[in-house]
């Protein structure tokens, strides 16, 4: 963060990856330390509290879960980010063997549905009569 703020360029920012942040020990409260204007994008992924098999690398490439379907503090991270201002562009980033076995349209459908449920659950959007509206 010190490097990014020192650069002082409006076109330089960060992508927050909820899976990797949680695995590295970042807490939802730590999100407050990131200048909101520097958060350009958020990748949403969840996971078990402890990497399966105790192996971070293998877990990250094979066992990530859709947002809101795991035990990591993904919702809390997004809620903290929402308190700082409007959410930047975001979407799921899920490497999961079970998803890879499905047809592409099914994967897309599951990712979209889970992301909609997650965003509605944290109050980021509402879906009223097929129309999406922004929340907090």
Backbone torsions as a table, in degrees:
resi	resn	phi	psi	omega
1	UNK	NA	-37.1	178.8
2	UNK	-62.6	-40.0	179.3
3	UNK	-63.9	-46.6	-179.0
4	UNK	-62.5	-43.3	-179.9
5	UNK	-69.8	-33.2	178.2
6	UNK	-66.9	-36.5	178.6
7	UNK	-62.9	-41.1	174.4
8	UNK	65.1	28.4	179.1
9	UNK	-100.1	134.6	180.0
10	UNK	-69.7	-17.6	-179.0
11	UNK	-101.2	16.6	177.4
12	UNK	-119.7	124.4	-179.1
13	UNK	-151.9	-166.4	-177.4
14	UNK	-122.9	155.7	170.4
15	UNK	-108.1	123.1	177.8
16	UNK	-93.3	124.9	178.7
17	UNK	-109.7	108.8	-172.8
18	UNK	-60.9	-36.6	-179.9
19	UNK	-63.7	-53.4	-177.5
20	UNK	-67.2	-35.7	177.0
21	UNK	-62.2	-48.0	-179.3
22	UNK	-63.0	-42.5	-179.1
23	UNK	-66.3	-27.6	-178.4
24	UNK	-85.4	-2.0	177.8
25	UNK	97.3	2.3	176.6
26	UNK	-67.4	135.3	178.7
27	UNK	-101.6	161.1	176.3
28	UNK	-54.2	-37.2	179.4
29	UNK	-62.1	-31.7	179.7
30	UNK	-63.4	-22.3	178.9
31	UNK	-60.7	-29.6	179.8
32	UNK	-60.9	-24.4	-177.7
33	UNK	-81.3	-7.7	-179.8
34	UNK	-92.7	118.0	177.3
35	UNK	-56.9	124.1	-173.4
36	UNK	-55.3	-37.6	-178.0
37	UNK	-67.6	-13.1	178.4
38	UNK	-93.6	-6.0	178.6
39	UNK	-88.3	105.0	-176.1
40	UNK	-90.9	-24.5	-176.0
41	UNK	-162.8	156.8	177.5
42	UNK	-132.5	130.0	173.2
43	UNK	-102.4	125.0	-177.1
44	UNK	-99.2	122.1	172.5
45	UNK	-153.4	147.2	-177.9
46	UNK	-119.9	179.0	178.3
47	UNK	-173.4	175.1	174.7
48	UNK	-67.7	155.8	-179.3
49	UNK	-56.7	-38.2	178.7
50	UNK	-118.2	132.5	178.6
51	UNK	-53.4	135.9	178.8
52	UNK	-58.5	130.7	-178.6
53	UNK	74.2	3.0	-179.8
54	UNK	71.2	11.6	-175.8
55	UNK	-111.5	105.3	-178.0
56	UNK	-57.4	-47.5	-175.4
57	UNK	-61.7	-51.0	-179.6
58	UNK	-64.9	-40.4	178.9
59	UNK	-60.8	-43.7	-176.7
60	UNK	-66.8	-26.1	-178.5
61	UNK	-97.0	-10.0	-174.3
62	UNK	-134.0	-17.1	-169.8
63	UNK	-130.6	14.4	177.5
64	UNK	-61.3	153.9	179.5
65	UNK	-117.2	159.2	177.8
66	UNK	-64.8	151.5	-177.1
67	UNK	-55.7	132.4	179.3
68	UNK	86.4	-2.4	-177.1
69	UNK	-105.9	3.0	-179.2
70	UNK	-120.4	-157.6	-175.5
71	UNK	-114.8	2.6	179.4
72	UNK	-78.6	157.6	-176.4
73	UNK	-80.6	48.6	-176.9
74	UNK	-64.6	-46.3	-179.7
75	UNK	-60.6	-43.6	-179.4
76	UNK	-63.6	-37.2	178.0
77	UNK	-63.6	-46.0	-179.1
78	UNK	-67.3	-38.8	177.5
79	UNK	-61.6	-41.2	177.5
80	UNK	-63.2	-43.2	179.6
81	UNK	-62.5	-39.1	178.7
82	UNK	-64.9	-30.3	178.3
83	UNK	-68.2	-23.7	-178.6
84	UNK	-86.0	-17.7	-179.5
85	UNK	154.7	-172.2	-179.5
86	UNK	-60.4	145.8	178.0
87	UNK	-69.3	139.4	173.5
88	UNK	-76.1	175.4	174.9
89	UNK	-54.0	138.7	-179.8
90	UNK	-149.1	162.4	178.7
91	UNK	-174.4	170.1	-178.2
92	UNK	-74.8	146.9	171.3
93	UNK	-136.6	93.7	-171.4
94	UNK	-124.3	113.3	171.5
95	UNK	-96.9	108.0	-176.4
96	UNK	-145.8	120.9	-177.9
97	UNK	-54.3	-42.5	-177.9
98	UNK	-61.1	-34.8	177.6
99	UNK	-70.9	-37.2	-177.7
100	UNK	-62.9	-19.4	-179.3
101	UNK	-81.8	-7.9	-176.9
102	UNK	-94.7	160.4	173.4
103	UNK	-64.8	151.4	-175.5
104	UNK	-55.5	-40.8	-178.6
105	UNK	-66.7	-32.7	177.1
106	UNK	-70.1	-40.6	177.0
107	UNK	-60.2	-48.5	179.8
108	UNK	-59.9	-42.4	179.8
109	UNK	-63.6	-45.8	179.4
110	UNK	-64.7	-42.0	178.6
111	UNK	-64.3	-44.1	179.5
112	UNK	-63.6	-45.9	-179.2
113	UNK	-62.2	-46.2	-179.2
114	UNK	-64.5	-39.5	-179.9
115	UNK	-67.6	-40.4	176.3
116	UNK	-61.1	-47.3	178.9
117	UNK	-59.5	-44.3	-179.2
118	UNK	-62.0	-49.8	-178.1
119	UNK	-63.9	-37.4	176.5
120	UNK	-67.3	-38.6	-179.7
121	UNK	-63.7	-32.7	178.6
122	UNK	-92.0	0.9	177.6
123	UNK	80.9	17.7	-179.6
124	UNK	-78.1	-31.7	179.0
125	UNK	-145.4	160.1	171.8
126	UNK	-125.5	146.9	175.6
127	UNK	-117.5	101.5	-179.5
128	UNK	-110.5	118.5	177.2
129	UNK	48.7	47.0	176.6
130	UNK	77.4	1.7	-179.1
131	UNK	-109.1	134.1	178.9
132	UNK	-93.4	134.7	174.9
133	UNK	-130.7	149.5	-179.8
134	UNK	-74.3	145.5	175.5
135	UNK	-101.8	-137.2	-178.4
136	UNK	-62.1	NA	NA
